[in-house]
Amino acid sequence: MTTEDGARPLPSPATPARTETTPVDPPTERVAPAEPPAPVQPPPPAGATAPRPGGPQRARPRRSFLRELPGIVITALVISVLIKTFLVQAFYIPSGSMENTLLVNDRVLVNKLSDKPDEIHRGDVVVFRDPGGWLAGNGGASLDDGGVRGAVRDALVFIGLAPAVSEEDLIKRVIGVGGDHVVGKGNRVSVNDVELAEPYVFTGDQPTEQDFAVTVPEGSLWVMGDHRSVSEDSRAHQDLPGKGFVPVDDVIGRAFTIVWPLDRSQLLRAPDTFDQPGLQQSTG
């Protein structure tokens, strides 16, 4: 816009802008409502596993006993075979040659660790393999019925759950060990010139009705059954190449207890007569 004289009018002085001041409330602090305290959890019982943080816990599934049973059975069978092979084996008594110490059908346990010369002593009852010719034509008793029953029994014997009955094994009492001088004369038996008192001999039998005099070679044994009148022991095999002696290498172990029948259960110990001082001139 211009004036009549052509001059541009001066601008009017600016009116100061009017400002309004909005009153500011003083700052205030917000206070959140108080939450109730968390309930106190009781302590877990002794032996309980603390729950893992981060969610609900699922119950740990239990393994079925039927799934574990095969492993338990296999482990038990392995242990049984190891014990039978290296430690203890059961044997069945098929004849009366050790009466009345051992009766027919008795079951005995044999310590298979006692099969070395320094572990076999006079008076011990030992199981040993036929040294050669002792059982020829004897026939021996057997519990093998053949067929399925025989196969089951063989399996039980193998794993050690049934007593062995073998035509190759015998059981007798050790009378003399390596170096001993054993004499049977006048119905008496002496070892190293010491007469034995033998209360274990079958009632009515004499300690020996057959005279003999032998010196036991080192590494061998002289054995006799307690039922002297029927026992085919070292006395009966002096005409064989082994001269009636039993090599210690043929010994399976020492019978140490009767386990069946239960009313006859007892330990088998060497009689006191074998503790006589004069017997100890030998190493046995």
C-alpha positions as CSV (number, residue, x, y, z in Angstrom):
1,M,0.0,0.0,0.0
2,T,1.3,3.5,-1.0
3,T,0.3,7.1,0.0
4,E,-0.8,9.7,-2.4
5,D,2.6,11.2,-2.6
6,G,3.9,7.9,-3.5
7,A,5.7,7.3,-0.3
8,R,5.3,3.9,1.4
9,P,3.9,4.4,4.8
10,L,6.0,3.5,7.7
11,P,4.9,0.5,9.6
12,S,3.2,1.0,12.8
13,P,5.1,0.0,15.8
14,A,4.7,-3.7,16.5
15,T,2.3,-4.5,19.2
16,P,3.9,-6.9,21.5
17,A,2.4,-10.3,21.3
18,R,0.3,-11.2,24.2
19,T,1.3,-14.3,25.9
20,E,-0.6,-16.3,28.4
21,T,1.3,-18.2,31.0
22,T,-0.3,-21.4,31.9
23,P,0.2,-22.0,35.5
24,V,2.3,-25.1,36.2
25,D,1.3,-27.4,39.0
26,P,4.1,-28.4,41.3
27,P,5.4,-31.8,40.5
28,T,3.9,-34.6,42.4
29,E,5.1,-38.2,43.1
30,R,2.8,-41.0,42.1
31,V,2.6,-43.7,44.7
32,A,1.7,-47.2,43.4
33,P,-0.7,-49.1,45.6
34,A,1.2,-51.6,47.9
35,E,1.0,-55.2,46.7
36,P,0.4,-57.9,49.4
37,P,3.5,-59.9,50.4
38,A,4.2,-63.2,48.6
39,P,3.2,-66.2,50.6
40,V,6.1,-68.0,52.3
41,Q,6.6,-71.4,50.8
42,P,7.3,-74.3,53.2
43,P,10.7,-75.8,52.9
44,P,10.9,-78.9,50.8
45,P,11.1,-82.3,52.6
46,A,14.4,-83.9,53.2
47,G,15.8,-85.6,50.1
48,A,13.4,-83.8,47.7
49,T,14.8,-82.2,44.6
50,A,14.3,-78.5,44.3
51,P,12.0,-77.5,41.4
52,R,13.7,-75.9,38.5
53,P,12.8,-72.2,37.9
54,G,10.9,-71.3,34.8
55,G,7.7,-73.3,34.6
56,P,5.8,-76.2,36.0
57,Q,7.7,-79.4,36.7
58,R,6.7,-82.6,35.1
59,A,6.9,-85.8,37.0
60,R,9.9,-87.9,36.0
61,P,8.6,-91.1,34.5
62,R,9.6,-94.3,36.3
63,R,11.2,-97.1,34.4
64,S,9.1,-100.2,34.3
65,F,10.4,-103.1,36.5
66,L,9.6,-105.5,33.6
67,R,12.0,-103.6,31.4
68,E,14.7,-103.8,34.0
69,L,14.1,-107.4,34.8
70,P,16.1,-108.9,31.9
71,G,19.2,-106.9,32.9
72,I,18.9,-108.0,36.5
73,V,18.6,-111.7,35.5
74,I,21.5,-111.5,33.1
75,T,23.7,-109.8,35.7
76,A,22.8,-112.5,38.3
77,L,23.6,-115.3,35.8
78,V,27.0,-113.8,35.0
79,I,27.9,-113.4,38.6
80,S,26.7,-117.0,39.3
81,V,28.9,-118.4,36.5
82,L,31.9,-116.5,37.7
83,I,31.4,-117.7,41.3
84,K,31.0,-121.3,40.1
85,T,34.0,-121.1,37.8
86,F,36.5,-119.5,40.1
87,L,35.2,-119.6,43.7
88,V,32.6,-122.1,44.9
89,Q,30.8,-125.0,43.3
90,A,28.1,-127.3,44.5
91,F,28.5,-131.1,44.2
92,Y,26.1,-134.0,44.7
93,I,27.1,-137.1,46.6
94,P,26.2,-140.2,44.6
95,S,27.6,-143.0,46.7
96,G,28.2,-144.1,50.3
97,S,32.0,-144.1,50.3
98,M,32.1,-141.2,52.7
99,E,29.4,-142.3,55.1
100,N,28.6,-141.2,57.7
101,T,30.3,-137.9,57.2
102,L,28.5,-137.5,53.8
103,L,25.4,-139.4,52.9
104,V,24.0,-140.2,49.5
105,N,22.1,-137.2,48.0
106,D,23.9,-134.7,50.2
107,R,24.9,-131.5,48.5
108,V,28.2,-129.9,49.5
109,L,29.9,-126.6,48.6
110,V,33.5,-126.8,47.4
111,N,36.0,-124.0,47.8
112,K,37.8,-124.0,44.4
113,L,40.6,-121.7,45.7
114,S,41.8,-124.5,47.9
115,D,43.5,-126.5,45.2
116,K,47.2,-125.8,45.8
117,P,49.6,-127.9,47.8
118,D,49.9,-125.3,50.6
119,E,46.1,-125.0,50.8
120,I,45.4,-128.7,51.2
121,H,45.9,-130.3,54.6
122,R,45.6,-133.6,56.3
123,G,42.0,-134.3,57.2
124,D,40.4,-132.1,54.5
125,V,37.6,-133.6,52.4
126,V,38.5,-132.9,48.8
127,V,36.9,-133.3,45.4
128,F,39.2,-134.4,42.6
129,R,39.2,-135.6,39.0
130,D,39.8,-139.3,38.3
131,P,43.6,-139.6,38.3
132,G,43.3,-142.4,35.8
133,G,41.5,-145.7,36.0
134,W,39.8,-145.2,39.4
135,L,36.3,-145.1,37.9
136,A,36.9,-147.6,35.0
137,G,33.8,-149.9,34.9
138,N,32.3,-148.2,37.9
139,G,29.4,-146.7,36.1
140,G,28.8,-144.0,38.7
141,A,25.5,-142.5,39.6
142,S,24.0,-139.8,37.5
143,L,21.1,-137.5,37.8
144,D,20.8,-136.8,34.0
145,D,17.4,-137.9,32.9
146,G,18.0,-137.0,29.2
147,G,15.7,-135.0,27.0
148,V,14.5,-131.6,28.1
149,R,14.8,-132.3,31.8
150,G,18.5,-133.3,31.3
151,A,19.2,-130.3,29.2
152,V,17.6,-128.0,31.8
153,R,19.7,-129.7,34.6
154,D,22.9,-129.3,32.5
155,A,22.2,-125.6,32.1
156,L,21.6,-125.1,35.8
157,V,24.8,-127.0,36.6
158,F,26.7,-124.8,34.1
159,I,25.5,-121.6,35.8
160,G,26.0,-123.0,39.3
161,L,22.4,-123.2,40.3
162,A,22.4,-127.0,40.5
163,P,25.1,-129.4,42.0
164,A,27.4,-131.2,39.6
165,V,27.2,-135.0,39.5
166,S,30.0,-136.2,37.3
167,E,31.4,-139.7,36.6
168,E,34.9,-138.1,36.4
169,D,34.9,-136.6,40.0
170,L,35.5,-138.2,43.3
171,I,35.4,-137.1,47.0
172,K,37.6,-138.5,49.7
173,R,39.5,-137.5,52.9
174,V,43.1,-136.5,52.7
175,I,45.2,-138.8,55.0
176,G,48.7,-138.0,53.8
177,V,50.3,-135.1,51.9
178,G,53.6,-134.8,50.1
179,G,56.5,-136.3,52.1
180,D,54.3,-138.2,54.6
181,H,54.9,-141.8,55.5
182,V,51.5,-143.5,55.7
183,V,51.1,-147.0,57.1
184,G,48.1,-149.2,57.5
185,K,48.7,-152.2,59.7
186,G,46.8,-154.2,62.3
187,N,43.5,-152.3,61.5
188,R,45.2,-149.0,62.4
189,V,46.4,-146.1,60.3
190,S,49.5,-144.0,61.2
191,V,51.0,-141.0,59.6
192,N,54.7,-140.3,60.3
193,D,54.6,-142.9,63.0
194,V,51.7,-141.2,64.8
195,E,48.6,-143.3,65.1
196,L,45.4,-141.6,64.0
197,A,42.2,-141.6,66.2
198,E,39.5,-141.7,63.6
199,P,36.0,-141.3,65.1
200,Y,34.7,-140.3,61.6
201,V,35.2,-143.8,60.3
202,F,31.9,-145.6,59.5
203,T,30.4,-147.3,62.5
204,G,31.5,-151.0,62.6
205,D,34.3,-150.5,60.1
206,Q,38.0,-150.8,61.0
207,P,40.3,-147.9,60.0
208,T,41.8,-150.4,57.4
209,E,41.5,-154.1,56.7
210,Q,44.3,-153.8,54.1
211,D,47.9,-153.4,55.1
212,F,50.0,-150.9,53.2
213,A,53.0,-148.6,53.7
214,V,53.7,-145.7,51.4
215,T,55.6,-142.5,51.2
216,V,53.6,-139.8,49.5
217,P,55.4,-138.1,46.6
218,E,55.7,-134.3,46.7
219,G,52.7,-132.7,44.9
220,S,50.5,-135.7,45.6
221,L,48.0,-136.9,48.2
222,W,47.0,-140.2,49.8
223,V,43.2,-140.3,50.2
224,M,40.7,-142.6,51.9
225,G,36.9,-142.7,52.2
226,D,35.3,-142.6,55.7
227,H,33.3,-145.8,54.9
228,R,36.5,-147.8,54.7
229,S,34.9,-151.2,53.9
230,V,33.3,-150.0,50.7
231,S,35.5,-147.1,49.6
232,E,37.7,-147.7,46.6
233,D,40.4,-145.2,47.5
234,S,44.1,-144.9,47.3
235,R,44.5,-148.4,48.9
236,A,42.5,-150.0,46.0
237,H,44.6,-148.4,43.2
238,Q,48.2,-149.1,44.1
239,D,48.5,-151.4,41.1
240,L,47.8,-148.5,38.7
241,P,50.5,-146.3,37.2
242,G,49.8,-143.6,39.7
243,K,50.3,-146.1,42.6
244,G,47.1,-144.9,44.3
245,F,48.3,-141.3,44.7
246,V,46.2,-138.3,43.7
247,P,48.1,-135.4,42.0
248,V,47.3,-132.1,43.6
249,D,46.8,-130.8,40.1
250,D,43.7,-133.0,39.8
251,V,42.1,-131.5,43.0
252,I,39.1,-129.3,42.2
253,G,38.8,-127.9,45.7
254,R,38.0,-128.5,49.4
255,A,34.5,-129.4,50.5
256,F,33.8,-127.0,53.4
257,T,30.0,-127.4,54.2
258,I,27.0,-129.5,53.6
259,V,24.1,-127.3,52.4
260,W,21.4,-129.9,51.7
261,P,19.4,-131.3,53.2
262,L,18.9,-128.5,55.6
263,D,18.7,-130.7,58.7
264,R,22.3,-131.9,57.9
265,S,23.8,-128.5,57.2
266,Q,27.2,-128.3,58.9
267,L,30.7,-127.2,58.3
268,L,33.3,-129.8,57.3
269,R,36.5,-129.4,59.4
270,A,39.6,-131.4,59.7
271,P,39.4,-133.7,62.8
272,D,41.6,-132.9,65.8
273,T,43.6,-136.1,65.3
274,F,45.4,-134.4,62.4
275,D,46.7,-131.6,64.7
276,Q,49.0,-134.0,66.6
277,P,52.5,-132.4,66.8
278,G,54.3,-135.5,65.5
279,L,52.4,-135.3,62.2
280,Q,54.0,-131.9,61.3
281,Q,57.4,-133.4,60.4
282,S,56.1,-133.0,56.8
283,T,55.1,-129.7,55.2
284,G,51.4,-130.5,55.0
